[in-house]
Each structure stands twice: as C-alpha cells, then as structure tokens.
C-alpha cells in the first residue's frame, strides 16, 4: 500500500477523479465550462508536476508543468477580477 501512495499512479487516479468532477459539474449545468476550466486547471498543473517528479521524468517536465499551472492560475485570477 505504501508503494501506491508514493507512485505516480495515485496522481493519475486523482486527475481522473478531477476530470469526472468537471464533467459532472458541466453536465448538470452547475457552472459554465470556462469557469470549471479556470478553477481546476491550476491544480491539475501542480498535480502533473508532482506526477512527473514521482515518475522521475526528465527534469524539464516539472518546471513545464509548474509554468502551465502558473499561467492557468493567472488566467483564473484575471477572470475573477472581471466579475
């Protein structure tokens, strides 16, 4: 069990649940798809960076995923500021 908790497959499972959450929220029309994307993408970027680190991927993948998370977060902040 400890091996699973420190493996990249746990992150895959969490990303899968996040995707299902987004699909359900959009399908039930709770929030518009753009709001869901703005909200969930920064966290997904951080999870991808963690997955890359746990999988011992080549070094550029971690900062690339974190840069994606930053851009998504700034996009989210800009959208919230407009409201």
URDA-V920205 format. One record per residue. N is the residue number from 1. PSI is psi in whole degrees, -180 to 180 (999 if undefined). D_CENTER is the distance of its C-alpha to the mean C-alpha in whole Angstrom. Layout:
((N/PSI/D_CENTER) (N/PSI/D_CENTER))
This chain:
((1/-38/24) (2/-36/23) (3/-38/22) (4/-38/20) (5/-20/18) (6/13/18) (7/159/17) (8/-15/14) (9/-28/15) (10/-40/13) (11/-38/10) (12/-43/11) (13/-44/12) (14/-42/9) (15/-37/7) (16/-45/10) (17/-36/11) (18/-41/8) (19/-44/9) (20/-42/12) (21/-46/12) (22/-43/11) (23/-43/14) (24/-44/16) (25/-40/16) (26/-41/17) (27/-37/19) (28/0/21) (29/39/21) (30/-43/20) (31/155/18) (32/152/18) (33/-37/15) (34/-38/14) (35/-42/14) (36/-46/11) (37/-46/9) (38/-35/10) (39/-41/9) (40/-25/6) (41/-39/5) (42/-43/5) (43/-37/4) (44/-38/1) (45/-42/4) (46/-41/6) (47/-37/5) (48/-37/7) (49/-44/9) (50/-41/10) (51/-43/11) (52/-40/13) (53/-43/15) (54/-33/16) (55/-2/17) (56/46/19) (57/170/18) (58/145/20) (59/-32/19) (60/-19/18) (61/-36/14) (62/-54/13) (63/-30/14) (64/-44/13) (65/-39/9) (66/-36/10) (67/-40/12) (68/-44/10) (69/-40/8) (70/-47/11) (71/-43/12) (72/-39/9) (73/-43/11) (74/-37/14) (75/-42/14) (76/-46/13) (77/-40/16) (78/-39/18) (79/-37/17) (80/-31/18) (81/-32/21) (82/-23/23) (83/999/23))
